[in-house]
């Protein structure tokens, strides 16, 4: 472990223009508070990682014990060789470039990695996979997290952390299509949507399509923190 005691877990963030608080309206690096709280409740120290130049990703990851690539806007389809569907949201190019570089650096250094929603999709894209740009049924009400059950695949990293079918907080309209190189699906929704992916050849690497930071189940984050502490 790089930093004695509680492992340091970096979490990627939004970079938003025109954010307002008090008398100020400025560009801001933002992260829903559920992410750092989940890291802390799971036994880690949380550090925010706002978008930076991709060439700094390796040095950033070298200072971490674990990495979380957070949820957020749709991945720009150019990264997986597709034309933009009209239902795909506007690009977040700084985040795409930075987070893809973070993923590459974490995989190269074997730093434990958890991708959440968009983060799972970026992990798939980073390894040559593709995305379905729109699916129905996984957003119940705009701006409100829904819930549905996911079923683990026995013998996987995810099943080791959460062995039973469980109800998870969900909000997404895109999903993994073709799996990237070396990845395997480790959980599914009832409709067959891939809900978790992992990379067995690279240590502790997991992506989940749902939002554990919006629920009470600590097990996925606890598993990341344990892997980070064991480095």
For each residue, the residues with C-beta under 8 A, 3 or more apart:
1: 4 7 65 228 229 230 231
2: 7 8 62 63 64 65 231
3: 6 7 8 45 65
4: 1
5:
6: 3 43 44 45 229
7: 1 2 3 43 44 45 65 66 225 228 229 231
8: 2 3 44 45 47 63 64 65 66 228
9: 39 44 45 46 47 64 65 66 67 68 224 225 228
10: 47 48 49 60 61 64 66 67 68 102
11: 31 35 36 39 46 47 48 49 67 68 70
12: 49 50 51 67 68 69 70 95 98 99 102 119
13: 29 30 31 48 49 50 51 70
14: 29 30 31 72 92 95
15: 27 28 29 30 50 51 94 95
16: 19 27 28 30
17: 27
18: 25 26 27
19: 16 25 26 27 28 30
20: 24 25
21: 24 28
22:
23:
24: 20 21
25: 18 19 20
26: 18 19
27: 15 16 17 18 19
28: 15 16 19 21
29: 13 14 15 48 50 51
30: 13 14 15 16 19
31: 11 13 14 35 36 48 70
32: 35 70 213
33: 36 37
34: 37 38 211 213 214
35: 11 31 32 38 39 46 68 70 116 213
36: 11 31 33 39 40 46 48
37: 33 34 40 41 213
38: 34 35 41 42 212 213 218 221
39: 9 11 35 36 42 44 45 46 68 221 225
40: 36 37 43 44 45 46
41: 37 38 218 221
42: 38 39 218 221 222 224 225
43: 6 7 40 222 225 229
44: 6 7 8 9 39 40 65 66 221 224 225 228
45: 3 6 7 8 9 39 40
46: 9 11 35 36 39 40
47: 8 9 10 11 64
48: 10 11 13 29 31 36
49: 10 11 12 13 52 60 98 102
50: 12 13 15 29
51: 12 13 15 29 94 95 97 98 99
52: 49 56 57 60 98
53: 56 98
54: 57 97 98 100 101
55: 58 101
56: 52 53 59 60
57: 52 54 60 61 98 101 102 104 105
58: 55 61 62 101 105 108 109
59: 56 62 63
60: 10 49 52 56 57 63 64 102 105
61: 10 57 58 64 67 102 105 106 109 111
62: 2 58 59 105 109
63: 2 8 59 60
64: 2 8 9 10 47 60 61 67 111 228
65: 1 2 3 7 8 9 44 111 112 228 229 231
66: 7 8 9 10 44 111 112 113 114 224 225 227 228
67: 9 10 11 12 61 64 102 106 111 112 113 114
68: 9 10 11 12 35 39 113 114 115 116 119 224
69: 12 99 102 103 113 114 115 116 118 119 122 123
70: 11 12 13 31 32 35 116 117 118 119
71: 116 117 118 119 172 211
72: 14 92 95 117 118
73: 89 90 91 92 95 118
74: 88 89 91 118 133 174
75: 79 80 96 118 121 122 125 131 174
76: 79 84 91 92 93 96
77: 80 81 82 83 84 85 88 131 133
78: 81 82
79: 75 76 96 100 125
80: 75 77 125 129 130 131
81: 77 78 130
82: 77 78 85 130 131 133
83: 77
84: 76 77 88 133
85: 77 82 88 133 134
86:
87: 133 134 173
88: 74 77 84 85 133 134 174
89: 73 74
90: 73
91: 73 74 76 96
92: 14 72 73 76 95 96
93: 76 96 97
94: 15 51 97 98
95: 12 14 15 51 72 73 92 98 99
96: 75 76 79 91 92 93 99 100 122
97: 51 54 93 94 100 101
98: 12 49 51 52 53 54 57 94 95 101 102
99: 12 51 69 95 96 102 103 119 122
100: 54 79 96 97 103 104 122 125 126
101: 54 55 57 58 97 98 104 105
102: 10 12 49 57 60 61 67 69 98 99 105 106
103: 69 99 100 106 107 113 115 122 123 126
104: 57 100 101 107 108 126
105: 57 58 60 61 62 101 102 108 109 111
106: 61 67 102 103 109 110 111 112 113 205
107: 103 104 110 113 126 199 202 205
108: 58 104 105
109: 58 61 62 105 106
110: 106 107 202 203
111: 61 64 65 66 67 105 106 228 231
112: 65 66 67 106 203 204 205 224 227 228 231
113: 66 67 68 69 103 106 107 123 204 205 206
114: 66 67 68 69 119 206 207 208 220 221 224
115: 68 69 103 118 119 120 121 122 123 206 207 208
116: 35 68 69 70 71 119 120 207 208 210 211 212 213
117: 70 71 72 120 121 171 172 208 209 210 211
118: 69 70 71 72 73 74 75 115 121 122
119: 12 68 69 70 71 99 114 115 116 122 123 207
120: 115 116 117 123 124 176 196 197 207 208 209
121: 75 115 117 118 124 125 131 174 175 176 207 209
122: 69 75 96 99 100 103 115 118 119 125 126
123: 69 103 113 115 119 120 126 127 180 183 197 199 205 207
124: 120 121 127 129 130 131 176 179 180 183 197 207
125: 75 79 80 100 121 122 128 129 130 131 180
126: 100 103 104 107 122 123 180
127: 123 124 180 181 182 183 199
128: 125 180 181
129: 80 124 125 176 177 178 179 180 181 183
130: 80 81 82 124 125 177 178
131: 75 77 80 82 121 124 125 174 175 176 177
132: 135 174 175 176 177
133: 74 77 82 84 85 87 88 174
134: 85 87 88 173 174
135: 132 138 173 174 175 193
136: 173
137: 191
138: 135 146 148 170 171 172 173 175 189 193
139: 142 146 171 172 173
140: 144 146
141: 144 146
142: 139
143:
144: 140 141 171
145: 169 170 171 211 214
146: 138 139 140 141 169 170 171
147: 167 168 169 170
148: 138 167 168 170 189 190
149: 165 166 167 168 189 190
150: 165 166 168 187 188 189 195 196 209 210
151: 165 187 188 189 190
152: 156 158 159 162 163 164 165 186 187 196
153: 156 158 159 184 185 186 187 188
154: 159
155: 159
156: 152 153 159 160 184 186 187 196 198
157: 160 161 186 198 200 204 205 206 223
158: 152 153 161 162 186 187 196 198 206 208 220
159: 152 153 154 155 156 162 163 186 187
160: 156 157 163 223
161: 157 158 219 220 222 223
162: 152 158 159 166 217 219 220
163: 152 159 160
164: 152
165: 149 150 151 152
166: 149 150 162 217
167: 147 148 149
168: 147 148 149 150 195 208 210 211 212 215 217
169: 145 146 147 210 211 212 214 215
170: 138 145 146 147 148 209 210 211
171: 117 138 139 144 145 146 211
172: 71 117 138 139 175 209 210
173: 87 134 135 136 138 139
174: 74 75 88 121 131 132 133 134 135
175: 121 131 132 135 138 172 193 194 209
176: 120 121 124 129 131 132 179 185 194 197 209
177: 129 130 131 132
178: 129 130
179: 124 129 176 183 184 185 194 197
180: 123 124 125 126 127 128 129 183
181: 127 128 129
182: 127 199 200 201 202
183: 123 124 127 129 179 180 197 198 199
184: 153 156 179 197 198 200
185: 153 176 179 188 194 196 197
186: 152 153 156 157 158 159 196 197 198 206
187: 150 151 152 153 156 158 159 194 195 196 208
188: 150 151 153 185 192 193 194 195
189: 138 148 149 150 151 192 193 195
190: 148 149 151
191: 137
192: 188 189
193: 135 138 175 188 189 209
194: 175 176 179 185 187 188 197 209
195: 150 168 187 188 189 208 209 210
196: 120 150 152 156 158 185 186 187 206 207 208 209
197: 120 123 124 176 179 183 184 185 186 194 206 207
198: 156 157 158 183 184 186 205 206 207
199: 107 123 127 182 183 202 205
200: 157 182 184
201: 182
202: 107 110 182 199 205
203: 110 112 227
204: 112 113 157 223 224 227
205: 106 107 112 113 123 157 198 199 202
206: 113 114 115 157 158 186 196 197 198 220 223 224
207: 114 115 116 119 120 121 123 124 196 197 198
208: 114 115 116 117 120 158 168 187 195 196 212 220
209: 117 120 121 150 170 172 175 176 193 194 195 196
210: 116 117 150 168 169 170 172 195 215
211: 34 71 116 117 145 168 169 170 171 214 215
212: 38 116 168 169 208 215 217 218 220 221
213: 32 34 35 37 38 116
214: 34 145 169 211
215: 168 169 210 211 212
216:
217: 162 166 168 212 220
218: 38 41 42 212 221 222
219: 161 162 222 223
220: 114 158 161 162 206 208 212 217 223 224
221: 38 39 41 42 44 114 212 218 224 225
222: 42 43 161 218 219 225 226
223: 157 160 161 204 206 219 220 226 227
224: 9 42 44 66 68 112 114 204 206 220 221 227 228
225: 7 9 39 42 43 44 66 221 222 228 229
226: 222 223 229 230
227: 66 112 203 204 223 224 230 231
228: 1 7 8 9 44 64 65 66 111 112 224 225 231
229: 1 6 7 43 65 225 226
230: 1 226 227
231: 1 2 7 65 111 112 227 228
